[in-house]
């Protein structure tokens, strides 16, 4: 956890300082040379949500193993949900006015928005896995989401490819209008999830079926080399 804390401080400070020095803005309309390759996709500028996720995974595992009766007071749950949902809304909708921000405000947003988003999502997830959330938990835990949950990672990996293929092969400028953006979004989503279905059926699921067989084979080999009796669950 100490290493994760150091990594988090590095990520937040690097993102904030780099965006301030180079004059970056969260705007998708403003021309910003080299913003994508030199800032947006750099791991040292976007690691904060992953650090939050790793920390929460460790905390959840610790609570389940060592504090199964752990409970959170309801006032903290209510306040936390209010702060988390408000933070998510501010991150999404505040950049509507980003053309009125100065560089310090732009840097604060670029430096801390991913961390605040990850922290908010982590609080919602943690509390729902611990049994809180009420109707919101029932909605997100509904079985209808299970097929999509198996496809999200494939869609996440493939969607930039479809976007690049589309945008970089245009012969004229693309106009940013509400109906255009919605049309592009639906098209990219359909392509990405269609690819995810194929990848899941041909790659992910077969390897998921092979994984336990391979793990058992490796464990059996290890116990055979060490001349020790094999545990019952691997026999």
URLIN-V952311 format. One record per residue. RES is the residue in three letters. PHI is phi as a letter, one per 40 degrees, with the letter a starting at -180 (none if undefined). PSI is psi as a letter, one per 20 degrees, with the letter a starting at -180 (* if undefined). D_LAST is the distance of its C-alpha to the last C-alpha in Angstrom with 1 decimal. Layout:
# URLIN-V952311
RES/PHI/PSI/D_LAST
RES/PHI/PSI/D_LAST
This chain:
# URLIN-V952311
UNK/none/h/36.4
UNK/c/g/39.4
UNK/c/h/38.6
UNK/c/h/38.2
UNK/c/g/41.6
UNK/c/g/43.2
UNK/c/g/41.8
UNK/c/g/43.2
UNK/c/g/46.6
UNK/c/g/46.7
UNK/c/g/45.9
UNK/c/g/48.5
UNK/c/g/51.2
UNK/c/g/50.7
UNK/c/g/50.8
UNK/c/g/53.8
UNK/c/g/55.8
UNK/c/g/55.0
UNK/c/h/56.0
UNK/c/g/59.2
UNK/c/h/60.2
UNK/c/i/59.7
UNK/g/k/61.2
UNK/c/q/58.3
UNK/b/q/58.4
UNK/c/i/55.7
UNK/c/p/58.0
UNK/c/i/56.7
UNK/c/h/60.3
UNK/c/p/61.8
UNK/c/p/61.7
UNK/b/n/59.5
UNK/d/p/59.1
UNK/g/j/55.8
UNK/c/g/54.4
UNK/c/g/51.2
UNK/c/h/50.2
UNK/b/i/51.6
UNK/b/g/50.6
UNK/c/g/48.7
UNK/c/j/45.7
UNK/c/p/45.5
UNK/c/h/42.4
UNK/c/i/44.5
UNK/b/i/46.5
UNK/b/k/43.8
UNK/c/i/40.9
UNK/d/g/42.0
UNK/c/h/40.0
UNK/c/h/36.8
UNK/c/g/37.5
UNK/c/g/38.1
UNK/c/g/34.9
UNK/c/g/32.8
UNK/c/g/34.7
UNK/c/h/34.2
UNK/c/g/30.4
UNK/c/g/30.3
UNK/c/g/32.7
UNK/c/g/30.8
UNK/c/g/27.5
UNK/c/g/29.5
UNK/c/g/31.2
UNK/c/h/28.1
UNK/c/h/26.4
UNK/b/h/29.6
UNK/b/m/32.3
UNK/c/h/30.9
UNK/c/j/34.4
UNK/c/p/36.2
UNK/b/q/39.1
UNK/b/p/41.7
UNK/d/q/45.3
UNK/c/h/46.6
UNK/d/h/49.6
UNK/c/h/47.4
UNK/c/g/45.4
UNK/c/g/48.7
UNK/c/g/50.2
UNK/c/g/47.1
UNK/c/h/46.8
UNK/c/g/50.5
UNK/c/g/50.3
UNK/c/g/47.2
UNK/c/h/48.6
UNK/c/g/52.0
UNK/c/g/50.6
UNK/c/g/48.8
UNK/c/g/52.1
UNK/c/g/54.1
UNK/c/g/51.9
UNK/c/g/52.1
UNK/c/i/55.7
UNK/c/h/57.5
UNK/c/i/57.6
UNK/c/h/60.0
UNK/b/k/62.6
UNK/c/i/61.3
UNK/c/i/64.4
UNK/b/j/66.3
UNK/c/q/64.0
UNK/c/r/65.1
UNK/c/h/62.9
UNK/c/g/61.7
UNK/c/h/60.5
UNK/d/g/58.8
UNK/c/h/57.0
UNK/c/g/55.8
UNK/c/g/54.4
UNK/c/h/52.6
UNK/c/h/51.4
UNK/b/i/50.1
UNK/c/g/49.5
UNK/c/g/46.0
UNK/c/g/45.1
UNK/c/h/46.8
UNK/c/g/45.2
UNK/c/h/41.7
UNK/c/g/42.5
UNK/c/g/43.8
UNK/c/h/40.8
UNK/c/g/38.5
UNK/c/g/40.4
UNK/c/g/40.3
UNK/c/g/36.5
UNK/c/g/35.7
UNK/c/h/37.9
UNK/c/h/36.6
UNK/c/h/33.0
UNK/c/i/34.3
UNK/h/j/35.9
UNK/c/r/39.4
UNK/h/h/41.4
UNK/f/c/42.5
UNK/c/h/43.6
UNK/c/h/42.7
UNK/c/g/39.1
UNK/c/h/39.0
UNK/c/g/40.5
UNK/c/h/38.0
UNK/c/j/35.0
UNK/c/q/36.1
UNK/c/i/33.7
UNK/c/h/36.3
UNK/c/i/35.4
UNK/c/g/31.7
UNK/c/g/32.4
UNK/c/h/34.8
UNK/c/h/32.4
UNK/c/i/30.0
UNK/b/i/33.0
UNK/c/h/34.8
UNK/c/g/33.2
UNK/c/h/33.9
UNK/c/h/37.4
UNK/c/g/37.8
UNK/c/h/37.0
UNK/c/h/39.2
UNK/c/h/42.2
UNK/c/h/44.1
UNK/c/g/44.0
UNK/c/h/45.7
UNK/c/g/48.1
UNK/c/g/49.1
UNK/c/h/49.5
UNK/c/g/51.8
UNK/c/h/53.9
UNK/c/i/54.3
UNK/b/j/55.6
UNK/c/q/58.3
UNK/c/i/61.9
UNK/a/r/63.5
UNK/c/q/63.0
UNK/c/p/60.7
UNK/c/p/62.4
UNK/c/n/60.6
UNK/b/q/61.4
UNK/d/g/59.5
UNK/c/h/59.2
UNK/c/g/58.3
UNK/c/g/55.5
UNK/c/g/54.1
UNK/c/g/54.2
UNK/c/g/52.5
UNK/c/g/49.8
UNK/c/g/49.1
UNK/c/g/49.0
UNK/c/g/46.7
UNK/c/g/44.3
UNK/c/g/44.2
UNK/c/g/43.5
UNK/c/g/40.9
UNK/c/h/38.9
UNK/c/g/39.4
UNK/c/h/37.8
UNK/c/h/35.0
UNK/c/g/34.2
UNK/c/g/34.0
UNK/c/h/32.0
UNK/c/g/29.5
UNK/c/h/29.1
UNK/c/h/29.1
UNK/b/f/27.4
UNK/c/g/25.9
UNK/c/g/24.0
UNK/d/g/22.5
UNK/c/h/21.3
UNK/c/h/19.9
UNK/c/h/17.8
UNK/c/h/16.7
UNK/d/g/16.1
UNK/c/h/12.6
UNK/c/g/11.6
UNK/c/g/13.4
UNK/c/g/12.2
UNK/c/h/8.5
UNK/c/g/10.0
UNK/c/g/12.3
UNK/c/g/10.1
UNK/c/h/8.1
UNK/c/g/11.8
UNK/c/g/13.1
UNK/c/h/11.2
UNK/c/g/12.0
UNK/c/h/15.6
UNK/c/i/15.9
UNK/f/l/14.7
UNK/b/q/12.8
UNK/c/q/9.8
UNK/c/p/6.6
UNK/d/q/6.7
UNK/d/h/5.2
UNK/c/i/5.8
UNK/b/j/3.8
UNK/c/*/0.0
